[in-house]
Amino acid sequence: MEFAFDGLVGPTHQYAGLSLGNLASAHHAGQVGNPRAAALQGLAKMRLVAELSGAQAVLPPHERPHLGFLRSIGFSGSDEEVLTRAVLDAPEFLRTASSASAMWAANAATVTPSSDTEDGRLHLTPANLSSMLHRSLEAPTTTRVLRQIFPDTTCAAVHDALPAHASFSDEGAANHTRLFTSQASVHLFGWGHAPGVNRPTRFPARQARAASVAIARRHGLNQRALFVQQDPAGIDAGAFHTDVLAVGAERLLLVHERAFVDMERVLIDLRRDLGEELCVRHVSEQELPVAEAVRCYPFNSEIVPLLDGGLAVLAPEETQTSEAARRVLDGLPEICSDVRRIIYVNVNDSMRNGGGPACLRLRIPLSERERASVKASVFFDEELDRKLVTWIERHYRDRLTPSDLADPALLLETRTALDELTGLLGLGSVYDFQR
């Protein structure tokens, strides 16, 4: 059963414009944030997925501001002194240290289900996210959280992140999808750079081919793995991850022609391995210009397996306002009879930073035994929903400006909230301030 592990939006959610190549992030840089509204929006999406699939779980926010990072670059003294000096001397690094980007859980890790591995265990590799400074701070906390959730090493292997070097830059499941039919399973790994290949010229290619290959090797994939290059023109248009221009689940693949290099060969290989059951909606530039796809994110829809069979497609509201994008989604049931519902969801606060519904979740397929091995209270139900709503409304601000990041009271508020949350979720001490 495939669970969606969504990242809870953190108390320091803001619009810092830190992500080069993410056009929405750059466009909204400097705007006033509303962490409470953003967190409640994310929770509303989780509630909907839980109703549709019965398979929703949560991942906690990370501790921010990240004082360990600020201290590592030379700021010293008390916590209050570190914040004061950072905002005066290097406000850009205080914004880096305060990013709530762990909310986009599709970047948390790459996951291989136990059905597809040589040792019959679930494998997870936290992403090093080394391409972007603010995101490169996440791997240690992500690793601790995942090991607390999956402590039984006979069921699951939570690996260390790959070496944090450009040769192995890894963006997690945002560049990976698993497709399957009755014939086979295929793991599709999108990558952006490798020695000797053309790169985008405007924005960085984040995923290294060597990282994708290393993860497949480390996970002991016994199913077919395809390693395909992201189209440099797509990256330069703002598709910084594969999931900006392609999304797939089960036997359905929705993909833009600018997603991958040599798209014809990619589709031939997929059909060879998965057979005629595979449903592909290949969207041309003429049907939906890549700039429009990047603006409204139809390919970042979340595909949800329904309790009663079939699939629902959860698309951002922004897609509904685009005639061309809406037409693509509305036609999916004709391409794949599994698609039963198209639902438009409000994740506007996430979208302003370039994160649609699919960005907010990490897909983790679990067997009954693996599900039973999880002792943490992370699986979403009505009781947890009520507790999280109360927790957010009690601890989150409804307004956050860049100057607020230096407020020592915000640091105290965040730590108080996270300390309470780890107790609520049964995660133990996963944050530096708790250790």
DRENDO-1510 file (C-alpha; in Angstrom, 1 decimal, always signed):
<recs>
REC; n; res; u; v; w
REC; 1; MET; +0.0; +0.0; +0.0 .
REC; 2; GLU; +1.5; +3.3; -1.1 .
REC; 3; PHE; +1.5; +5.9; +1.7 .
REC; 4; ALA; +2.0; +9.6; +1.0 .
REC; 5; PHE; +4.3; +11.0; +3.7 .
REC; 6; ASP; +3.7; +14.8; +3.6 .
REC; 7; GLY; +6.1; +17.3; +5.1 .
REC; 8; LEU; +4.4; +19.6; +7.6 .
REC; 9; VAL; +5.0; +23.2; +6.7 .
REC; 10; GLY; +7.4; +24.7; +9.3 .
REC; 11; PRO; +6.9; +27.7; +11.5 .
REC; 12; THR; +9.4; +29.8; +9.5 .
REC; 13; HIS; +7.7; +29.4; +6.2 .
REC; 14; GLN; +8.6; +32.5; +4.1 .
REC; 15; TYR; +9.5; +33.7; +0.6 .
REC; 16; ALA; +13.2; +34.1; +0.5 .
REC; 17; GLY; +13.9; +33.4; -3.2 .
REC; 18; LEU; +16.7; +31.0; -2.4 .
REC; 19; SER; +16.2; +28.5; -5.2 .
REC; 20; LEU; +18.0; +29.4; -8.4 .
REC; 21; GLY; +16.0; +28.0; -11.4 .
REC; 22; ASN; +12.7; +27.9; -9.5 .
REC; 23; LEU; +10.8; +30.7; -11.2 .
REC; 24; ALA; +8.0; +30.9; -8.7 .
REC; 25; SER; +10.4; +31.2; -5.8 .
REC; 26; ALA; +12.3; +34.0; -7.5 .
REC; 27; HIS; +9.0; +35.8; -8.5 .
REC; 28; HIS; +7.6; +35.9; -4.9 .
REC; 29; ALA; +10.9; +36.6; -3.1 .
REC; 30; GLY; +10.5; +39.0; -0.2 .
REC; 31; GLN; +6.7; +38.7; +0.2 .
REC; 32; VAL; +5.3; +38.4; +3.6 .
REC; 33; GLY; +4.7; +34.8; +4.7 .
REC; 34; ASN; +1.8; +33.3; +6.6 .
REC; 35; PRO; +3.1; +30.1; +8.2 .
REC; 36; ARG; -0.2; +29.3; +9.9 .
REC; 37; ALA; -2.2; +29.5; +6.7 .
REC; 38; ALA; +0.4; +27.5; +4.7 .
REC; 39; ALA; +0.5; +24.8; +7.3 .
REC; 40; LEU; -3.3; +24.5; +7.4 .
REC; 41; GLN; -3.4; +24.3; +3.6 .
REC; 42; GLY; -1.0; +21.4; +3.7 .
REC; 43; LEU; -3.0; +19.7; +6.4 .
REC; 44; ALA; -6.2; +20.1; +4.3 .
REC; 45; LYS; -4.5; +18.3; +1.4 .
REC; 46; MET; -3.4; +15.5; +3.7 .
REC; 47; ARG; -7.0; +15.2; +5.0 .
REC; 48; LEU; -8.3; +14.9; +1.5 .
REC; 49; VAL; -5.7; +12.2; +0.5 .
REC; 50; ALA; -6.5; +10.3; +3.7 .
REC; 51; GLU; -10.2; +10.3; +2.8 .
REC; 52; LEU; -9.5; +9.1; -0.8 .
REC; 53; SER; -6.8; +6.5; -0.1 .
REC; 54; GLY; -6.6; +5.7; +3.6 .
REC; 55; ALA; -2.8; +6.0; +3.2 .
REC; 56; GLN; -1.5; +9.3; +4.5 .
REC; 57; ALA; +1.3; +10.0; +6.9 .
REC; 58; VAL; +3.3; +13.1; +8.1 .
REC; 59; LEU; +6.9; +14.1; +8.4 .
REC; 60; PRO; +7.8; +16.8; +10.9 .
REC; 61; PRO; +9.3; +20.2; +10.0 .
REC; 62; HIS; +13.0; +20.8; +10.6 .
REC; 63; GLU; +14.4; +23.1; +13.3 .
REC; 64; ARG; +14.8; +26.6; +11.9 .
REC; 65; PRO; +16.7; +28.9; +12.2 .
REC; 66; HIS; +19.5; +26.4; +11.8 .
REC; 67; LEU; +21.9; +27.9; +14.4 .
REC; 68; GLY; +24.4; +25.1; +13.8 .
REC; 69; PHE; +24.9; +26.4; +10.2 .
REC; 70; LEU; +25.3; +30.0; +11.4 .
REC; 71; ARG; +27.9; +28.9; +14.0 .
REC; 72; SER; +29.7; +26.9; +11.4 .
REC; 73; ILE; +30.3; +30.0; +9.3 .
REC; 74; GLY; +31.7; +32.0; +12.2 .
REC; 75; PHE; +28.9; +33.5; +14.2 .
REC; 76; SER; +29.3; +32.9; +17.9 .
REC; 77; GLY; +27.9; +33.8; +21.3 .
REC; 78; SER; +24.5; +33.1; +22.7 .
REC; 79; ASP; +21.7; +32.1; +20.4 .
REC; 80; GLU; +20.4; +35.6; +20.5 .
REC; 81; GLU; +23.8; +37.0; +19.7 .
REC; 82; VAL; +24.2; +34.7; +16.8 .
REC; 83; LEU; +20.9; +35.9; +15.3 .
REC; 84; THR; +21.6; +39.5; +15.9 .
REC; 85; ARG; +25.1; +39.3; +14.3 .
REC; 86; ALA; +23.8; +37.3; +11.4 .
REC; 87; VAL; +21.0; +39.7; +10.4 .
REC; 88; LEU; +23.5; +42.6; +10.5 .
REC; 89; ASP; +26.5; +41.0; +8.8 .
REC; 90; ALA; +25.0; +38.3; +6.5 .
REC; 91; PRO; +21.2; +38.5; +6.2 .
REC; 92; GLU; +21.3; +36.3; +3.2 .
REC; 93; PHE; +22.7; +33.4; +5.3 .
REC; 94; LEU; +20.1; +34.0; +8.0 .
REC; 95; ARG; +17.4; +33.5; +5.3 .
REC; 96; THR; +19.3; +30.4; +4.3 .
REC; 97; ALA; +19.3; +29.1; +7.9 .
REC; 98; SER; +15.6; +29.8; +8.3 .
REC; 99; SER; +14.2; +28.1; +5.2 .
REC; 100; ALA; +11.3; +25.8; +5.8 .
REC; 101; SER; +12.1; +23.9; +2.5 .
REC; 102; ALA; +11.9; +20.5; +4.2 .
REC; 103; MET; +8.1; +20.8; +3.7 .
REC; 104; TRP; +8.7; +19.7; +0.1 .
REC; 105; ALA; +9.0; +16.0; +1.1 .
REC; 106; ALA; +9.4; +14.8; -2.5 .
REC; 107; ASN; +13.0; +15.9; -2.0 .
REC; 108; ALA; +13.5; +14.1; +1.3 .
REC; 109; ALA; +14.7; +10.8; -0.1 .
REC; 110; THR; +14.5; +8.2; -2.8 .
REC; 111; VAL; +12.5; +5.1; -2.0 .
REC; 112; THR; +12.5; +1.5; -3.3 .
REC; 113; PRO; +9.8; -0.8; -2.1 .
REC; 114; SER; +10.7; -4.2; -0.7 .
REC; 115; SER; +9.0; -5.9; -3.6 .
REC; 116; ASP; +11.7; -4.5; -5.9 .
REC; 117; THR; +14.9; -5.1; -3.9 .
REC; 118; GLU; +17.3; -8.0; -3.8 .
REC; 119; ASP; +17.2; -8.4; +0.0 .
REC; 120; GLY; +13.4; -7.9; +0.3 .
REC; 121; ARG; +13.7; -4.8; +2.4 .
REC; 122; LEU; +12.4; -1.3; +2.0 .
REC; 123; HIS; +15.3; +1.0; +1.1 .
REC; 124; LEU; +15.4; +4.8; +1.6 .
REC; 125; THR; +18.3; +7.1; +0.8 .
REC; 126; PRO; +17.9; +10.7; +2.2 .
REC; 127; ALA; +18.8; +13.2; -0.5 .
REC; 128; ASN; +22.0; +15.3; +0.1 .
REC; 129; LEU; +20.4; +18.2; -1.8 .
REC; 130; SER; +23.9; +19.6; -2.3 .
REC; 131; SER; +22.9; +21.8; -5.3 .
REC; 132; MET; +21.2; +24.4; -3.1 .
REC; 133; LEU; +22.8; +25.7; +0.2 .
REC; 134; HIS; +19.6; +26.0; +2.1 .
REC; 135; ARG; +18.5; +22.5; +1.2 .
REC; 136; SER; +21.9; +21.0; +1.8 .
REC; 137; LEU; +21.2; +21.5; +5.6 .
REC; 138; GLU; +18.4; +19.0; +5.6 .
REC; 139; ALA; +19.9; +15.5; +5.2 .
REC; 140; PRO; +21.0; +14.9; +8.9 .
REC; 141; THR; +17.6; +15.6; +10.3 .
REC; 142; THR; +15.8; +13.8; +7.5 .
REC; 143; THR; +18.0; +10.7; +8.2 .
REC; 144; ARG; +17.3; +10.8; +12.0 .
REC; 145; VAL; +13.5; +11.2; +11.4 .
REC; 146; LEU; +13.3; +8.3; +8.9 .
REC; 147; ARG; +15.3; +6.0; +11.2 .
REC; 148; GLN; +12.9; +6.8; +14.0 .
REC; 149; ILE; +10.0; +6.0; +11.8 .
REC; 150; PHE; +11.6; +2.8; +10.3 .
REC; 151; PRO; +13.7; +1.5; +13.2 .
REC; 152; ASP; +13.4; -2.3; +12.3 .
REC; 153; THR; +16.4; -3.0; +10.1 .
REC; 154; THR; +15.0; -6.4; +9.2 .
REC; 155; CYS; +12.2; -4.5; +7.4 .
REC; 156; ALA; +13.9; -1.3; +6.2 .
REC; 157; ALA; +17.3; +0.2; +5.4 .
REC; 158; VAL; +17.6; +3.9; +5.9 .
REC; 159; HIS; +20.9; +4.7; +4.3 .
REC; 160; ASP; +23.2; +7.7; +4.8 .
REC; 161; ALA; +22.9; +10.4; +2.2 .
REC; 162; LEU; +25.4; +10.2; -0.7 .
REC; 163; PRO; +28.6; +12.2; -0.5 .
REC; 164; ALA; +27.7; +15.9; -0.7 .
REC; 165; HIS; +29.7; +16.6; -3.8 .
REC; 166; ALA; +28.6; +17.8; -7.2 .
REC; 167; SER; +29.5; +14.4; -8.7 .
REC; 168; PHE; +26.7; +12.9; -6.5 .
REC; 169; SER; +24.3; +15.7; -6.1 .
REC; 170; ASP; +20.9; +14.1; -5.3 .
REC; 171; GLU; +17.5; +15.7; -5.3 .
REC; 172; GLY; +15.5; +12.7; -4.0 .
REC; 173; ALA; +12.2; +11.4; -5.3 .
REC; 174; ALA; +11.5; +14.6; -7.3 .
REC; 175; ASN; +13.6; +13.0; -10.0 .
REC; 176; HIS; +12.4; +9.4; -9.6 .
REC; 177; THR; +9.1; +7.6; -10.3 .
REC; 178; ARG; +8.1; +4.0; -10.2 .
REC; 179; LEU; +5.7; +2.6; -12.8 .
REC; 180; PHE; +4.2; -0.9; -12.9 .
REC; 181; THR; +1.9; -3.1; -14.8 .
REC; 182; SER; +1.1; -6.8; -14.5 .
REC; 183; GLN; +4.2; -7.4; -16.7 .
REC; 184; ALA; +6.9; -5.6; -14.7 .
REC; 185; SER; +8.0; -2.6; -12.6 .
REC; 186; VAL; +10.2; +0.1; -13.9 .
REC; 187; HIS; +12.1; +2.8; -11.9 .
REC; 188; LEU; +12.5; +5.9; -14.0 .
REC; 189; PHE; +15.4; +8.1; -12.8 .
REC; 190; GLY; +15.7; +11.6; -14.3 .
REC; 191; TRP; +19.1; +13.2; -14.1 .
REC; 192; GLY; +20.4; +16.6; -15.2 .
REC; 193; HIS; +24.2; +16.4; -15.4 .
REC; 194; ALA; +27.0; +13.9; -16.2 .
REC; 195; PRO; +30.5; +14.2; -17.7 .
REC; 196; GLY; +30.5; +15.0; -21.4 .
REC; 197; VAL; +26.8; +15.8; -21.9 .
REC; 198; ASN; +25.2; +19.1; -22.7 .
REC; 199; ARG; +23.9; +21.1; -19.7 .
REC; 200; PRO; +21.4; +23.9; -19.4 .
REC; 201; THR; +22.9; +27.4; -19.9 .
REC; 202; ARG; +20.5; +29.5; -17.8 .
REC; 203; PHE; +19.9; +27.4; -14.6 .
REC; 204; PRO; +21.8; +24.6; -12.9 .
REC; 205; ALA; +21.1; +21.0; -13.5 .
REC; 206; ARG; +20.8; +19.6; -10.0 .
REC; 207; GLN; +20.6; +15.8; -10.2 .
REC; 208; ALA; +23.8; +13.9; -11.1 .
REC; 209; ARG; +23.5; +10.8; -13.2 .
REC; 210; ALA; +26.1; +9.1; -10.9 .
REC; 211; ALA; +23.8; +9.8; -7.9 .
REC; 212; SER; +20.8; +8.0; -9.5 .
REC; 213; VAL; +22.9; +5.0; -10.5 .
REC; 214; ALA; +24.5; +4.8; -7.0 .
REC; 215; ILE; +21.1; +4.8; -5.4 .
REC; 216; ALA; +19.8; +2.0; -7.7 .
REC; 217; ARG; +23.0; +0.0; -6.9 .
REC; 218; ARG; +22.8; +0.7; -3.2 .
REC; 219; HIS; +19.1; -0.3; -3.0 .
REC; 220; GLY; +19.7; -3.6; -4.8 .
REC; 221; LEU; +17.1; -2.9; -7.5 .
REC; 222; ASN; +16.1; -6.2; -9.1 .
REC; 223; GLN; +13.6; -4.4; -11.4 .
REC; 224; ARG; +14.4; -2.5; -14.5 .
REC; 225; ALA; +15.9; +1.0; -14.0 .
REC; 226; LEU; +16.0; +3.6; -16.7 .
REC; 227; PHE; +18.3; +6.6; -16.4 .
REC; 228; VAL; +17.2; +9.4; -18.6 .
REC; 229; GLN; +18.5; +12.9; -19.0 .
REC; 230; GLN; +16.3; +15.8; -18.3 .
REC; 231; ASP; +15.9; +18.1; -21.3 .
REC; 232; PRO; +18.3; +21.1; -20.7 .
REC; 233; ALA; +15.8; +23.3; -22.4 .
REC; 234; GLY; +13.2; +22.2; -19.9 .
REC; 235; ILE; +15.5; +23.0; -17.0 .
REC; 236; ASP; +16.3; +26.4; -18.5 .
REC; 237; ALA; +12.5; +27.0; -18.7 .
REC; 238; GLY; +12.1; +26.4; -15.0 .
REC; 239; ALA; +11.7; +22.6; -14.7 .
REC; 240; PHE; +14.4; +22.3; -12.1 .
REC; 241; HIS; +13.2; +18.8; -11.1 .
REC; 242; THR; +11.7; +16.0; -13.2 .
REC; 243; ASP; +8.4; +16.3; -11.4 .
REC; 244; VAL; +7.8; +19.8; -12.8 .
REC; 245; LEU; +7.2; +18.2; -16.3 .
REC; 246; ALA; +6.4; +14.6; -15.6 .
REC; 247; VAL; +4.4; +12.6; -13.1 .
REC; 248; GLY; +3.6; +8.9; -13.0 .
REC; 249; ALA; +2.0; +6.2; -10.8 .
REC; 250; GLU; +1.0; +2.6; -11.4 .
REC; 251; ARG; +0.5; +2.3; -15.2 .
REC; 252; LEU; -0.1; +6.0; -15.9 .
REC; 253; LEU; +2.6; +8.5; -17.0 .
REC; 254; LEU; +1.8; +12.1; -17.8 .
REC; 255; VAL; +4.8; +13.7; -19.4 .
REC; 256; HIS; +5.7; +16.9; -21.3 .
REC; 257; GLU; +7.9; +16.6; -24.4 .
REC; 258; ARG; +10.5; +18.9; -22.7 .
REC; 259; ALA; +10.8; +16.6; -19.7 .
REC; 260; PHE; +13.5; +14.3; -21.2 .
REC; 261; VAL; +16.1; +14.2; -23.9 .
REC; 262; ASP; +15.1; +11.8; -26.7 .
REC; 263; MET; +11.6; +11.3; -25.5 .
REC; 264; GLU; +10.8; +8.9; -28.3 .
REC; 265; ARG; +13.5; +6.5; -27.0 .
REC; 266; VAL; +12.3; +6.9; -23.4 .
REC; 267; LEU; +8.7; +5.9; -24.4 .
REC; 268; ILE; +9.9; +3.0; -26.5 .
REC; 269; ASP; +11.9; +1.6; -23.6 .
REC; 270; LEU; +9.0; +2.0; -21.2 .
REC; 271; ARG; +6.6; +0.2; -23.5 .
REC; 272; ARG; +9.1; -2.6; -24.1 .
REC; 273; ASP; +9.4; -3.2; -20.4 .
REC; 274; LEU; +5.8; -2.5; -19.2 .
REC; 275; GLY; +3.8; -3.7; -22.2 .
REC; 276; GLU; +0.5; -2.4; -23.7 .
REC; 277; GLU; -1.1; -1.8; -20.3 .
REC; 278; LEU; +1.1; +1.3; -19.9 .
REC; 279; CYS; -0.9; +4.5; -20.4 .
REC; 280; VAL; +1.1; +7.5; -21.5 .
REC; 281; ARG; -0.2; +11.1; -22.0 .
REC; 282; HIS; +2.6; +12.7; -24.0 .
REC; 283; VAL; +2.0; +16.4; -24.1 .
REC; 284; SER; +3.5; +18.5; -26.9 .
REC; 285; GLU; +4.8; +22.0; -26.7 .
REC; 286; GLN; +2.1; +23.1; -29.1 .
REC; 287; GLU; -0.6; +21.7; -26.8 .
REC; 288; LEU; +0.9; +23.2; -23.6 .
REC; 289; PRO; +3.9; +25.5; -23.9 .
REC; 290; VAL; +6.5; +24.6; -21.3 .
REC; 291; ALA; +6.4; +28.2; -19.9 .
REC; 292; GLU; +2.7; +27.7; -19.1 .
REC; 293; ALA; +3.3; +24.2; -17.7 .
REC; 294; VAL; +5.9; +25.7; -15.3 .
REC; 295; ARG; +3.6; +28.5; -14.3 .
REC; 296; CYS; +0.6; +26.3; -13.3 .
REC; 297; TYR; +2.2; +22.9; -12.5 .
REC; 298; PRO; -0.2; +20.3; -14.0 .
REC; 299; PHE; +2.7; +17.8; -14.1 .
REC; 300; ASN; +3.2; +18.3; -10.3 .
REC; 301; SER; -0.2; +16.9; -9.7 .
REC; 302; GLU; -0.4; +14.2; -7.0 .
REC; 303; ILE; -1.7; +10.8; -8.3 .
REC; 304; VAL; -3.6; +9.1; -5.5 .
REC; 305; PRO; -4.7; +5.4; -5.5 .
REC; 306; LEU; -8.3; +5.3; -4.4 .
REC; 307; LEU; -9.6; +3.0; -1.7 .
REC; 308; ASP; -12.2; +1.5; -4.1 .
REC; 309; GLY; -9.8; +1.1; -7.0 .
REC; 310; GLY; -8.6; +3.5; -9.7 .
REC; 311; LEU; -6.8; +6.8; -9.4 .
REC; 312; ALA; -7.5; +10.4; -8.5 .
REC; 313; VAL; -5.4; +13.3; -9.8 .
REC; 314; LEU; -4.9; +16.2; -7.3 .
REC; 315; ALA; -3.9; +19.3; -9.3 .
REC; 316; PRO; -3.1; +22.7; -8.0 .
REC; 317; GLU; -5.8; +25.3; -8.4 .
REC; 318; GLU; -3.5; +27.3; -10.7 .
REC; 319; THR; -3.9; +24.5; -13.3 .
REC; 320; GLN; -7.7; +25.0; -13.3 .
REC; 321; THR; -7.3; +28.6; -14.4 .
REC; 322; SER; -5.2; +27.6; -17.5 .
REC; 323; GLU; -7.4; +26.4; -20.3 .
REC; 324; ALA; -4.6; +24.4; -22.0 .
REC; 325; ALA; -3.4; +22.7; -18.8 .
REC; 326; ARG; -7.0; +22.0; -17.7 .
REC; 327; ARG; -7.7; +20.4; -21.1 .
REC; 328; VAL; -4.7; +18.0; -20.6 .
REC; 329; LEU; -5.9; +16.9; -17.2 .
REC; 330; ASP; -9.6; +16.6; -18.2 .
REC; 331; GLY; -8.7; +14.2; -21.0 .
REC; 332; LEU; -6.8; +11.8; -18.8 .
REC; 333; PRO; -9.7; +9.4; -18.2 .
REC; 334; GLU; -9.9; +8.9; -22.0 .
REC; 335; ILE; -6.2; +7.9; -22.0 .
REC; 336; CYS; -6.3; +5.8; -18.8 .
REC; 337; SER; -9.5; +4.3; -17.6 .
REC; 338; ASP; -8.0; +4.0; -14.1 .
REC; 339; VAL; -8.4; +7.8; -13.7 .
REC; 340; ARG; -11.7; +8.4; -11.9 .
REC; 341; ARG; -11.4; +11.9; -10.5 .
REC; 342; ILE; -9.6; +15.2; -11.2 .
REC; 343; ILE; -9.6; +17.3; -8.1 .
REC; 344; TYR; -8.2; +20.9; -7.8 .
REC; 345; VAL; -6.6; +21.7; -4.4 .
REC; 346; ASN; -5.5; +24.9; -2.8 .
REC; 347; VAL; -1.8; +24.8; -2.0 .
REC; 348; ASN; -1.2; +28.4; -3.0 .
REC; 349; ASP; +1.2; +29.2; -0.3 .
REC; 350; SER; +3.4; +26.3; -1.4 .
REC; 351; MET; +3.0; +27.1; -5.1 .
REC; 352; ARG; +4.4; +30.6; -4.5 .
REC; 353; ASN; +7.7; +28.9; -3.7 .
REC; 354; GLY; +7.4; +26.5; -6.6 .
REC; 355; GLY; +5.9; +23.5; -4.8 .
REC; 356; GLY; +2.7; +21.8; -6.0 .
REC; 357; PRO; +0.8; +18.9; -4.5 .
REC; 358; ALA; +3.3; +16.3; -5.6 .
REC; 359; CYS; +6.2; +18.3; -4.1 .
REC; 360; LEU; +4.7; +18.1; -0.6 .
REC; 361; ARG; +4.7; +14.3; -0.4 .
REC; 362; LEU; +7.2; +11.4; -0.4 .
REC; 363; ARG; +5.7; +8.1; -1.7 .
REC; 364; ILE; +6.6; +5.1; +0.5 .
REC; 365; PRO; +5.0; +1.7; -0.4 .
REC; 366; LEU; +4.6; -0.4; +2.7 .
REC; 367; SER; +3.8; -4.1; +3.2 .
REC; 368; GLU; +1.6; -5.0; +6.2 .
REC; 369; ARG; +4.7; -6.1; +8.1 .
REC; 370; GLU; +6.5; -2.8; +7.3 .
REC; 371; ARG; +3.5; -0.8; +8.3 .
REC; 372; ALA; +3.2; -2.7; +11.6 .
REC; 373; SER; +6.9; -2.1; +12.3 .
REC; 374; VAL; +6.3; +1.7; +12.5 .
REC; 375; LYS; +5.7; +2.6; +16.2 .
REC; 376; ALA; +5.7; +6.3; +15.7 .
REC; 377; SER; +2.3; +8.0; +15.5 .
REC; 378; VAL; +2.8; +9.4; +12.1 .
REC; 379; PHE; -0.2; +7.8; +10.2 .
REC; 380; PHE; -2.9; +10.3; +9.5 .
REC; 381; ASP; -6.4; +9.8; +11.1 .
REC; 382; GLU; -9.1; +12.0; +12.5 .
REC; 383; GLU; -7.4; +12.2; +15.9 .
REC; 384; LEU; -4.0; +13.2; +14.6 .
REC; 385; ASP; -5.7; +15.7; +12.3 .
REC; 386; ARG; -7.4; +17.4; +15.3 .
REC; 387; LYS; -4.2; +17.4; +17.3 .
REC; 388; LEU; -2.2; +18.9; +14.4 .
REC; 389; VAL; -4.8; +21.7; +13.7 .
REC; 390; THR; -4.7; +22.6; +17.4 .
REC; 391; TRP; -0.9; +22.5; +17.4 .
REC; 392; ILE; -0.6; +24.7; +14.4 .
REC; 393; GLU; -3.1; +27.3; +15.6 .
REC; 394; ARG; -1.4; +27.5; +19.0 .
REC; 395; HIS; +2.2; +27.8; +17.8 .
REC; 396; TYR; +2.3; +29.3; +14.3 .
REC; 397; ARG; +2.4; +33.0; +13.4 .
REC; 398; ASP; +0.0; +34.4; +10.8 .
REC; 399; ARG; +2.6; +36.8; +9.5 .
REC; 400; LEU; +6.3; +36.5; +9.0 .
REC; 401; THR; +8.6; +39.0; +7.4 .
REC; 402; PRO; +12.4; +38.7; +6.7 .
REC; 403; SER; +13.2; +40.9; +9.7 .
REC; 404; ASP; +11.3; +38.5; +12.0 .
REC; 405; LEU; +13.8; +35.8; +11.4 .
REC; 406; ALA; +16.2; +37.5; +13.8 .
REC; 407; ASP; +13.6; +37.6; +16.6 .
REC; 408; PRO; +14.9; +35.4; +19.4 .
REC; 409; ALA; +11.2; +34.9; +20.4 .
REC; 410; LEU; +10.6; +33.1; +17.0 .
REC; 411; LEU; +13.5; +30.7; +17.8 .
REC; 412; LEU; +11.9; +29.9; +21.2 .
REC; 413; GLU; +8.4; +29.5; +19.7 .
REC; 414; THR; +9.8; +27.1; +17.0 .
REC; 415; ARG; +11.7; +25.0; +19.5 .
REC; 416; THR; +8.7; +24.8; +21.9 .
REC; 417; ALA; +6.4; +23.8; +19.0 .
REC; 418; LEU; +8.8; +21.1; +17.7 .
REC; 419; ASP; +9.5; +19.7; +21.1 .
REC; 420; GLU; +5.7; +19.3; +21.6 .
REC; 421; LEU; +5.4; +17.8; +18.0 .
REC; 422; THR; +8.0; +15.1; +18.5 .
REC; 423; GLY; +6.1; +14.0; +21.6 .
REC; 424; LEU; +2.8; +14.0; +19.7 .
REC; 425; LEU; +4.3; +12.0; +16.9 .
REC; 426; GLY; +6.3; +9.7; +19.1 .
REC; 427; LEU; +9.5; +10.4; +17.3 .
REC; 428; GLY; +11.9; +11.0; +20.3 .
REC; 429; SER; +14.8; +13.4; +20.1 .
REC; 430; VAL; +15.4; +14.1; +16.5 .
REC; 431; TYR; +16.4; +17.8; +16.7 .
REC; 432; ASP; +19.8; +19.2; +17.7 .
REC; 433; PHE; +18.3; +21.3; +20.5 .
REC; 434; GLN; +16.8; +18.1; +22.0 .
REC; 435; ARG; +20.1; +16.1; +21.9 .
</recs>
